[in-house]
Amino acid sequence: MRKFSLYIIYIVIVFSFASCSLLKKPSTEESAWEIEFDNERDTSKPIKKEEVRIEDRSLANYYEGWIGTPHRLGGNTKKGVDCSGFVQNVYKDVYGIMLPRSAAQMEKSLEPIDSKSSLKEGDLVFFRNKNKKVNHVGIYLKDDTFVHTSTSQGVVITSLNDRYWSKLYYRGGRHPKLDKEKDNKQ
């Protein structure tokens, strides 16, 4: 009975998130990505295409290697990764910053960003469930897009304006070290 209950919980977690984006590699050497939003929750809307230019090439180079990595609860490798495992890897390998393991712990450890318009590339974006608990994290890119691990599609780029994600969006977060590095580059 206990195994069955754990199996049901796992299924609920796996299907609790669904992404709605597909990624196509850019046709140029630039760090631009063409993103198709398939709007799978509202089929009456046509597919939209947007282009996102990633200024932080080290970030783009790194997550590019993770695109399509399948979701695996508790995973943190390219064989399978969950949202916080992916974010933790990016921050460690790109920025040299160790973050806590869970999305909720990450959210508590960063400086809050309440306005979407204040988000910068590399900031984290947090999402809450119906119980108002932070349960998902991604990395903000630009133009209201973020890279994260979707349970249905693995590591993908998604729009914050997507109907599903916009309902769950809580706020952003910025690591103080990352903020100082960005100021020094300018």
C-alpha positions as CSV (number, residue, x, y, z in Angstrom):
1,M,0.0,0.0,0.0
2,R,2.8,2.4,0.8
3,K,4.5,1.8,-2.5
4,F,1.3,2.5,-4.3
5,S,0.8,5.8,-2.4
6,L,4.4,6.9,-3.3
7,Y,3.7,6.0,-6.9
8,I,0.5,8.1,-6.9
9,I,2.4,11.0,-5.3
10,Y,5.2,10.7,-7.9
11,I,2.6,10.7,-10.8
12,V,0.9,13.8,-9.3
13,I,4.3,15.6,-9.1
14,V,5.3,14.6,-12.6
15,F,2.1,15.9,-14.1
16,S,1.9,19.0,-12.0
17,F,4.0,21.0,-14.4
18,A,3.6,21.2,-18.1
19,S,5.6,23.3,-20.5
20,C,4.3,24.9,-23.6
21,S,7.4,25.7,-25.6
22,L,9.5,24.1,-28.2
23,L,13.0,25.3,-29.0
24,K,14.6,25.7,-32.4
25,K,18.3,26.3,-32.7
26,P,19.3,29.7,-34.3
27,S,20.4,29.7,-37.9
28,T,23.2,32.2,-37.3
29,E,26.3,32.3,-35.1
30,E,24.6,34.9,-32.8
31,S,23.2,33.8,-29.5
32,A,19.6,34.2,-30.7
33,W,17.0,31.5,-30.3
34,E,13.8,31.2,-32.2
35,I,11.1,30.0,-29.8
36,E,7.8,28.6,-30.8
37,F,5.1,28.8,-28.2
38,D,2.6,26.0,-29.0
39,N,-0.1,27.2,-26.6
40,E,-1.1,23.6,-25.9
41,R,-3.6,24.8,-23.2
42,D,-5.4,27.1,-25.7
43,T,-5.6,25.6,-29.2
44,S,-7.7,28.5,-30.5
45,K,-4.6,30.7,-30.5
46,P,-2.1,30.5,-33.4
47,I,1.5,29.5,-32.8
48,K,3.6,32.6,-31.9
49,K,7.3,33.0,-32.8
50,E,9.5,35.2,-30.8
51,E,13.3,35.8,-30.9
52,V,15.2,36.1,-27.8
53,R,18.8,37.5,-27.9
54,I,20.9,36.2,-25.0
55,E,23.5,38.8,-24.0
56,D,25.3,36.5,-21.5
57,R,27.0,34.1,-23.9
58,S,28.4,32.0,-21.1
59,L,24.9,31.4,-19.9
60,A,23.6,30.7,-23.4
61,N,26.4,28.3,-24.1
62,Y,25.9,26.4,-20.9
63,Y,22.1,25.9,-21.0
64,E,22.2,25.1,-24.7
65,G,23.9,21.8,-23.8
66,W,21.0,21.0,-21.4
67,I,18.1,21.7,-23.7
68,G,16.0,18.6,-24.1
69,T,17.5,16.9,-21.0
70,P,14.6,14.8,-19.6
71,H,13.0,15.6,-16.3
72,R,13.8,13.3,-13.4
73,L,12.7,14.1,-9.9
74,G,15.7,14.6,-7.7
75,G,18.0,14.4,-10.7
76,N,21.0,16.7,-11.3
77,T,22.7,15.3,-14.4
78,K,22.2,15.3,-18.1
79,K,20.6,11.9,-17.8
80,G,17.8,13.5,-15.9
81,V,17.3,16.7,-13.9
82,D,14.6,18.5,-12.0
83,C,14.1,22.2,-11.9
84,S,16.3,23.0,-8.9
85,G,19.0,20.6,-9.9
86,F,19.2,22.3,-13.3
87,V,19.4,25.8,-11.7
88,Q,21.9,24.6,-9.2
89,N,24.2,23.3,-12.0
90,V,23.9,26.5,-14.0
91,Y,24.8,28.7,-11.1
92,K,27.7,26.5,-10.0
93,D,29.2,26.1,-13.4
94,V,28.5,29.5,-15.0
95,Y,28.7,31.8,-12.1
96,G,30.6,29.8,-9.4
97,I,27.7,30.2,-7.0
98,M,26.5,27.4,-4.9
99,L,22.7,27.5,-4.3
100,P,20.6,25.4,-2.0
101,R,19.0,22.3,-3.5
102,S,15.3,23.1,-3.4
103,A,13.3,25.8,-5.2
104,A,11.9,27.0,-1.8
105,Q,15.3,27.2,-0.2
106,M,16.7,29.1,-3.3
107,E,13.9,31.6,-3.1
108,K,14.6,32.3,0.6
109,S,18.3,32.7,0.0
110,L,18.1,35.4,-2.8
111,E,17.2,39.1,-2.8
112,P,13.5,39.3,-3.9
113,I,12.5,40.9,-7.1
114,D,8.8,41.7,-7.0
115,S,8.5,43.3,-10.5
116,K,8.8,41.3,-13.6
117,S,10.1,44.4,-15.4
118,S,13.1,44.5,-13.0
119,L,14.3,41.0,-14.0
120,K,17.7,40.6,-15.6
121,E,19.3,37.7,-17.5
122,G,20.4,35.1,-15.0
123,D,17.9,36.1,-12.3
124,L,15.8,33.2,-10.9
125,V,12.0,33.1,-11.3
126,F,9.9,31.3,-8.8
127,F,6.5,29.7,-9.1
128,R,4.0,28.7,-6.3
129,N,1.4,25.9,-6.1
130,K,-2.2,26.4,-5.0
131,N,-1.0,26.2,-1.3
132,K,1.3,29.2,-2.0
133,K,4.4,27.2,-1.5
134,V,7.4,27.8,-3.9
135,N,7.7,24.6,-5.9
136,H,9.3,25.5,-9.2
137,V,12.3,27.6,-10.3
138,G,13.8,28.7,-13.6
139,I,16.4,31.1,-14.9
140,Y,15.2,34.3,-16.5
141,L,16.6,35.0,-20.0
142,K,15.1,38.1,-21.6
143,D,11.8,39.4,-23.0
144,D,9.7,37.5,-20.5
145,T,11.3,34.1,-21.2
146,F,12.9,31.6,-18.9
147,V,14.7,28.3,-19.1
148,H,13.6,25.6,-16.8
149,T,13.0,21.9,-16.5
150,S,9.5,20.9,-17.5
151,T,8.2,17.5,-16.4
152,S,6.7,16.8,-19.8
153,Q,9.5,18.2,-22.1
154,G,12.7,18.3,-20.0
155,V,14.8,21.5,-20.1
156,V,13.1,24.1,-22.3
157,I,12.6,27.8,-22.8
158,T,9.1,29.1,-21.9
159,S,7.3,32.4,-21.8
160,L,6.4,33.9,-18.5
161,N,3.3,35.2,-20.2
162,D,2.1,31.7,-20.9
163,R,-1.3,31.3,-19.4
164,Y,-0.3,28.3,-17.2
165,W,3.0,29.9,-15.9
166,S,1.6,33.4,-15.4
167,K,-1.0,32.1,-13.0
168,L,1.7,30.3,-10.9
169,Y,4.4,33.0,-11.1
170,Y,5.4,34.3,-7.7
171,R,8.5,36.6,-8.1
172,G,12.1,36.7,-9.1
173,G,15.3,36.5,-7.1
174,R,18.8,37.8,-7.5
175,H,22.0,36.6,-5.9
176,P,24.0,39.5,-4.6
177,K,27.2,38.2,-6.1
178,L,25.6,37.9,-9.5
179,D,24.3,41.5,-9.3
180,K,27.8,42.8,-8.5
181,E,29.3,40.9,-11.4
182,K,26.8,42.4,-13.8
183,D,27.6,45.9,-12.5
184,N,31.3,45.3,-13.0
185,K,30.8,44.2,-16.6
186,Q,28.9,47.5,-17.5
